[in-house]
C-alpha cells in the first residue's frame, strides 16, 4: 500500500499497534522499517512525514492487519475529500 499525506500520525500509530502481526514500511532503496519497534517507528515516521514519504510502501503480514490498515487509510482518504470540498 502506498502512503500519501498521513497527517494523523497518532491515529496511524494506534492502528499499527492494534495489529497482531508484523507491520512495516519499505523504501525504494530496500530499507525496511518495523513499525512495531519504537526506534524503527520513529525513523520511519520521520521519513514518512518528509518529502520521501510518498516513496514508502506499507506492508502487513496478516490479512486481518491489512484490512485494519486499509480501513483506516480509506477513512482518512474520505475525510480528506470531505475537507477539500
Secondary structure, DSSP 8 states (H G I E B T S, - for coil): -B------HHHHHHHHHH-SS-EEEE-TT--EEETTSHHHHHHHHHHHHSGGGGG-EEEESSHHHHHHHHHHHHHHHHHHHHHH-
